[in-house]
Amino acid sequence: MHAGRRARQAWSRSLAVTDVAAERDIERLYGLPLGEFTPARNALVRDLRKAGRKDDAEAVRGLRKPPVSAWVVTQLARRKPKKVGEL
């Protein structure tokens, strides 16, 4: 697992997200095209609320769309992890 993924997982745990599925959903959010982040996050918040998971919904609602520079690095790390390691 690369450092970026470990950091996001630690961050999701610090947000008090209570299960692995929610962590996977958060991981998926950061893999989306940047313009899709906010609508997908909001849909995840709605789904969590409908499932009665208010605390998880609030934690996810607090996630902010990453700056372009961070998003680019994340995409590079996902697609070319060996190249990122070389840097």
PyMOL CGO cylinders between C-alpha atoms (Angstrom):
from pymol import cmd
from pymol.cgo import CYLINDER

trace = [
    CYLINDER, 0.00, 0.00, 0.00, 1.47, 3.37, -0.92, 0.3, 1, 1, 1, 1, 1, 1,
    CYLINDER, 1.47, 3.37, -0.92, 1.88, 6.27, 1.48, 0.3, 1, 1, 1, 1, 1, 1,
    CYLINDER, 1.88, 6.27, 1.48, -1.01, 8.31, 0.07, 0.3, 1, 1, 1, 1, 1, 1,
    CYLINDER, -1.01, 8.31, 0.07, -3.48, 5.52, 0.64, 0.3, 1, 1, 1, 1, 1, 1,
    CYLINDER, -3.48, 5.52, 0.64, -2.20, 4.92, 4.17, 0.3, 1, 1, 1, 1, 1, 1,
    CYLINDER, -2.20, 4.92, 4.17, -2.57, 8.62, 4.92, 0.3, 1, 1, 1, 1, 1, 1,
    CYLINDER, -2.57, 8.62, 4.92, -6.15, 8.71, 3.62, 0.3, 1, 1, 1, 1, 1, 1,
    CYLINDER, -6.15, 8.71, 3.62, -7.06, 5.62, 5.63, 0.3, 1, 1, 1, 1, 1, 1,
    CYLINDER, -7.06, 5.62, 5.63, -5.59, 7.14, 8.78, 0.3, 1, 1, 1, 1, 1, 1,
    CYLINDER, -5.59, 7.14, 8.78, -7.48, 10.34, 8.00, 0.3, 1, 1, 1, 1, 1, 1,
    CYLINDER, -7.48, 10.34, 8.00, -10.74, 8.47, 7.55, 0.3, 1, 1, 1, 1, 1, 1,
    CYLINDER, -10.74, 8.47, 7.55, -10.20, 6.72, 10.90, 0.3, 1, 1, 1, 1, 1, 1,
    CYLINDER, -10.20, 6.72, 10.90, -9.54, 10.08, 12.53, 0.3, 1, 1, 1, 1, 1, 1,
    CYLINDER, -9.54, 10.08, 12.53, -12.92, 11.21, 11.17, 0.3, 1, 1, 1, 1, 1, 1,
    CYLINDER, -12.92, 11.21, 11.17, -14.56, 8.38, 13.13, 0.3, 1, 1, 1, 1, 1, 1,
    CYLINDER, -14.56, 8.38, 13.13, -15.81, 6.53, 10.06, 0.3, 1, 1, 1, 1, 1, 1,
    CYLINDER, -15.81, 6.53, 10.06, -16.95, 3.26, 11.54, 0.3, 1, 1, 1, 1, 1, 1,
    CYLINDER, -16.95, 3.26, 11.54, -16.53, 0.60, 8.88, 0.3, 1, 1, 1, 1, 1, 1,
    CYLINDER, -16.53, 0.60, 8.88, -14.38, -0.67, 6.07, 0.3, 1, 1, 1, 1, 1, 1,
    CYLINDER, -14.38, -0.67, 6.07, -17.06, -0.02, 3.45, 0.3, 1, 1, 1, 1, 1, 1,
    CYLINDER, -17.06, -0.02, 3.45, -17.14, 3.67, 4.35, 0.3, 1, 1, 1, 1, 1, 1,
    CYLINDER, -17.14, 3.67, 4.35, -13.33, 3.78, 4.17, 0.3, 1, 1, 1, 1, 1, 1,
    CYLINDER, -13.33, 3.78, 4.17, -13.52, 2.22, 0.69, 0.3, 1, 1, 1, 1, 1, 1,
    CYLINDER, -13.52, 2.22, 0.69, -16.11, 4.80, -0.32, 0.3, 1, 1, 1, 1, 1, 1,
    CYLINDER, -16.11, 4.80, -0.32, -13.80, 7.58, 0.84, 0.3, 1, 1, 1, 1, 1, 1,
    CYLINDER, -13.80, 7.58, 0.84, -10.89, 6.01, -1.05, 0.3, 1, 1, 1, 1, 1, 1,
    CYLINDER, -10.89, 6.01, -1.05, -13.10, 5.88, -4.16, 0.3, 1, 1, 1, 1, 1, 1,
    CYLINDER, -13.10, 5.88, -4.16, -13.99, 9.57, -3.79, 0.3, 1, 1, 1, 1, 1, 1,
    CYLINDER, -13.99, 9.57, -3.79, -10.35, 10.56, -4.03, 0.3, 1, 1, 1, 1, 1, 1,
    CYLINDER, -10.35, 10.56, -4.03, -9.92, 8.45, -7.16, 0.3, 1, 1, 1, 1, 1, 1,
    CYLINDER, -9.92, 8.45, -7.16, -12.70, 10.20, -9.08, 0.3, 1, 1, 1, 1, 1, 1,
    CYLINDER, -12.70, 10.20, -9.08, -12.15, 12.99, -11.59, 0.3, 1, 1, 1, 1, 1, 1,
    CYLINDER, -12.15, 12.99, -11.59, -11.89, 16.18, -9.58, 0.3, 1, 1, 1, 1, 1, 1,
    CYLINDER, -11.89, 16.18, -9.58, -15.19, 17.60, -10.86, 0.3, 1, 1, 1, 1, 1, 1,
    CYLINDER, -15.19, 17.60, -10.86, -17.06, 14.52, -9.63, 0.3, 1, 1, 1, 1, 1, 1,
    CYLINDER, -17.06, 14.52, -9.63, -15.77, 14.66, -6.06, 0.3, 1, 1, 1, 1, 1, 1,
    CYLINDER, -15.77, 14.66, -6.06, -18.36, 16.97, -4.51, 0.3, 1, 1, 1, 1, 1, 1,
    CYLINDER, -18.36, 16.97, -4.51, -21.47, 15.40, -6.09, 0.3, 1, 1, 1, 1, 1, 1,
    CYLINDER, -21.47, 15.40, -6.09, -20.22, 11.90, -5.20, 0.3, 1, 1, 1, 1, 1, 1,
    CYLINDER, -20.22, 11.90, -5.20, -19.40, 12.97, -1.64, 0.3, 1, 1, 1, 1, 1, 1,
    CYLINDER, -19.40, 12.97, -1.64, -22.84, 14.49, -1.22, 0.3, 1, 1, 1, 1, 1, 1,
    CYLINDER, -22.84, 14.49, -1.22, -24.49, 11.32, -2.56, 0.3, 1, 1, 1, 1, 1, 1,
    CYLINDER, -24.49, 11.32, -2.56, -22.47, 9.23, -0.10, 0.3, 1, 1, 1, 1, 1, 1,
    CYLINDER, -22.47, 9.23, -0.10, -23.59, 11.51, 2.75, 0.3, 1, 1, 1, 1, 1, 1,
    CYLINDER, -23.59, 11.51, 2.75, -27.23, 11.03, 1.70, 0.3, 1, 1, 1, 1, 1, 1,
    CYLINDER, -27.23, 11.03, 1.70, -26.80, 7.26, 1.51, 0.3, 1, 1, 1, 1, 1, 1,
    CYLINDER, -26.80, 7.26, 1.51, -25.20, 7.10, 4.94, 0.3, 1, 1, 1, 1, 1, 1,
    CYLINDER, -25.20, 7.10, 4.94, -27.98, 9.22, 6.44, 0.3, 1, 1, 1, 1, 1, 1,
    CYLINDER, -27.98, 9.22, 6.44, -30.63, 7.00, 4.86, 0.3, 1, 1, 1, 1, 1, 1,
    CYLINDER, -30.63, 7.00, 4.86, -28.89, 4.00, 6.39, 0.3, 1, 1, 1, 1, 1, 1,
    CYLINDER, -28.89, 4.00, 6.39, -29.17, 5.66, 9.81, 0.3, 1, 1, 1, 1, 1, 1,
    CYLINDER, -29.17, 5.66, 9.81, -25.43, 6.31, 10.05, 0.3, 1, 1, 1, 1, 1, 1,
    CYLINDER, -25.43, 6.31, 10.05, -25.54, 9.95, 11.06, 0.3, 1, 1, 1, 1, 1, 1,
    CYLINDER, -25.54, 9.95, 11.06, -22.02, 10.06, 12.55, 0.3, 1, 1, 1, 1, 1, 1,
    CYLINDER, -22.02, 10.06, 12.55, -20.46, 8.57, 9.43, 0.3, 1, 1, 1, 1, 1, 1,
    CYLINDER, -20.46, 8.57, 9.43, -22.49, 10.93, 7.25, 0.3, 1, 1, 1, 1, 1, 1,
    CYLINDER, -22.49, 10.93, 7.25, -21.22, 13.93, 9.21, 0.3, 1, 1, 1, 1, 1, 1,
    CYLINDER, -21.22, 13.93, 9.21, -17.62, 12.70, 8.99, 0.3, 1, 1, 1, 1, 1, 1,
    CYLINDER, -17.62, 12.70, 8.99, -17.89, 12.27, 5.21, 0.3, 1, 1, 1, 1, 1, 1,
    CYLINDER, -17.89, 12.27, 5.21, -19.66, 15.61, 4.85, 0.3, 1, 1, 1, 1, 1, 1,
    CYLINDER, -19.66, 15.61, 4.85, -16.55, 17.21, 6.34, 0.3, 1, 1, 1, 1, 1, 1,
    CYLINDER, -16.55, 17.21, 6.34, -14.31, 15.90, 3.55, 0.3, 1, 1, 1, 1, 1, 1,
    CYLINDER, -14.31, 15.90, 3.55, -13.15, 18.70, 1.29, 0.3, 1, 1, 1, 1, 1, 1,
    CYLINDER, -13.15, 18.70, 1.29, -12.38, 18.50, -2.40, 0.3, 1, 1, 1, 1, 1, 1,
    CYLINDER, -12.38, 18.50, -2.40, -8.60, 18.33, -2.71, 0.3, 1, 1, 1, 1, 1, 1,
    CYLINDER, -8.60, 18.33, -2.71, -6.65, 21.12, -4.37, 0.3, 1, 1, 1, 1, 1, 1,
    CYLINDER, -6.65, 21.12, -4.37, -5.71, 20.39, -7.97, 0.3, 1, 1, 1, 1, 1, 1,
    CYLINDER, -5.71, 20.39, -7.97, -2.05, 19.82, -7.06, 0.3, 1, 1, 1, 1, 1, 1,
    CYLINDER, -2.05, 19.82, -7.06, -2.91, 17.20, -4.42, 0.3, 1, 1, 1, 1, 1, 1,
    CYLINDER, -2.91, 17.20, -4.42, -5.40, 15.55, -6.76, 0.3, 1, 1, 1, 1, 1, 1,
    CYLINDER, -5.40, 15.55, -6.76, -2.79, 15.28, -9.52, 0.3, 1, 1, 1, 1, 1, 1,
    CYLINDER, -2.79, 15.28, -9.52, -0.27, 13.68, -7.16, 0.3, 1, 1, 1, 1, 1, 1,
    CYLINDER, -0.27, 13.68, -7.16, -2.92, 11.24, -5.92, 0.3, 1, 1, 1, 1, 1, 1,
    CYLINDER, -2.92, 11.24, -5.92, -3.82, 10.26, -9.49, 0.3, 1, 1, 1, 1, 1, 1,
    CYLINDER, -3.82, 10.26, -9.49, -0.16, 9.77, -10.36, 0.3, 1, 1, 1, 1, 1, 1,
    CYLINDER, -0.16, 9.77, -10.36, 0.35, 7.63, -7.25, 0.3, 1, 1, 1, 1, 1, 1,
    CYLINDER, 0.35, 7.63, -7.25, -2.64, 5.48, -8.18, 0.3, 1, 1, 1, 1, 1, 1,
    CYLINDER, -2.64, 5.48, -8.18, -1.63, 5.01, -11.79, 0.3, 1, 1, 1, 1, 1, 1,
    CYLINDER, -1.63, 5.01, -11.79, 2.16, 5.00, -11.61, 0.3, 1, 1, 1, 1, 1, 1,
    CYLINDER, 2.16, 5.00, -11.61, 3.20, 4.10, -8.06, 0.3, 1, 1, 1, 1, 1, 1,
    CYLINDER, 3.20, 4.10, -8.06, 6.72, 3.07, -9.11, 0.3, 1, 1, 1, 1, 1, 1,
    CYLINDER, 6.72, 3.07, -9.11, 7.28, 6.45, -10.76, 0.3, 1, 1, 1, 1, 1, 1,
    CYLINDER, 7.28, 6.45, -10.76, 6.16, 8.24, -7.60, 0.3, 1, 1, 1, 1, 1, 1,
    CYLINDER, 6.16, 8.24, -7.60, 8.57, 6.08, -5.61, 0.3, 1, 1, 1, 1, 1, 1,
    CYLINDER, 8.57, 6.08, -5.61, 11.37, 7.19, -7.91, 0.3, 1, 1, 1, 1, 1, 1,
    CYLINDER, 11.37, 7.19, -7.91, 10.61, 10.83, -7.17, 0.3, 1, 1, 1, 1, 1, 1,
]
cmd.load_cgo(trace, "trace")
